[in-house]
Amino acid sequence: MTAIAQASKPRTGLLIWLIVSQLLAVASLFIWFVMAGLSVMAFDSGESPQAWAFVIAVWSYPIFPIVMAVGAWIAYARRKNTLATILSGLTFAAPVLVYIGSWIASAAWFLQH
């Protein structure tokens, strides 16, 4: 596909996807804010490497969606539509994977008991 044909191709759907997916990422940051506050309870039983690892992992979460969002907009500006779509989808992938993992763990627990 030539550069002129690609430049004239409408990208409205991609733009909508970028906006919607990043609104979902912002929503995940509201949930993260609550979890970040609760994560310090990992130290209730004392300071340990596991507690530190957990708190650092929780508190570093916002870096991931921010980097993916910036990358998605850069890819969009450079007309790398597939890359922009993937990066934008990754902005909220971590919470979705956590919910799926929690559901699977709960289902497995109920099946055992």
N, C-alpha and C positions, 0 to 999 in steps of 0.2 A: 504494500500500500504506500503510495507516495505521501510525502509530507503535507501536500496541499489537500489531498483527500482525507487524511487523518485530521487535519486542522479543521476541516469543515464538518466533520462527523459530530453530531450533537452528544454532549456529555451530561445532560440534565439528570439522567438516572444516577450516574456516578456522583454528581454533586449532592443529590438528595441522600444517597447512601453515606457519603462522608459526613453530612450534617447529622443524620439520624444515629449513625454508629457512634459519633463523638458525643452526642447527647446521652447515649447509654453509658459511655465512659465517664461522663460527668456524674451521672446517677451512681455509678459504682464508687466514685470518690466520696459521695455522701455516706454510703454504707461503710467505706473504708474509714471515714472519720470516726464513726462509732467504734469500729473494731480497733482502731489505733488507741483510743482511750481505754478500751477494755484490755488491750494486750499487756499493759503494765502489770496486770494481776498475775502474770506469769512469775513475777518475783515474790508473790505472797508466801511461797514455801521456801524462800531463800534464793540467793543469787547462784545461778548455775550456767554452764555454757549453753545448755538447751534453752533456758529462758532467754538468754541474750540472743541466740540465733532466731528464736521465734519473734521477739520484739523487733529485731533488725529487719527480718523478712517482712513483717507487717508494715513497719514504718517506711520501708523502701518501695512499697508497691506503687505509689504515684509516679515514680520515675518511668515505669513501663508504659502506661497509656500516654503520657506526655511525649515520650520519644516516638512512639508509634504514630501519634497524631501529627507531629511535626513532619515525620517522614512521609506520611500519607499526603499531606498538603504539598510537600516538595515534589513528590512523584506526580501529583495532579498537575502542578504547574509545568512540569517537564513533559506532560502528556504520556506518562507511563501509567496508563489506566489500570492494567491488571495489578501492578505493584501497589498503586494507590488503594485499590479495592481490598487487597489482602492486608496491608498495613492498617487500614482503617478498621477492618474487622478484628484485628488483633488488639485494638485498644480496649475492648471489653471482654476478651476471651478468657482471661484469668478468672474472673468471678463466675463465669458460666461453667468453667471446668470444675471449680470448687463446688458449685451447687450440684453438678452431675455426680461428682465424687461423693459428696455427702449423701445424696439420694441412694447411690449404689451401696455405700457402707450401711446406711439405715436398712435398706432392703435385705442385705446379707445378714445383719444382726437379727432382724425379725424372722428370717427363715431358720436361723439356728435356734431360736428360743420358742 
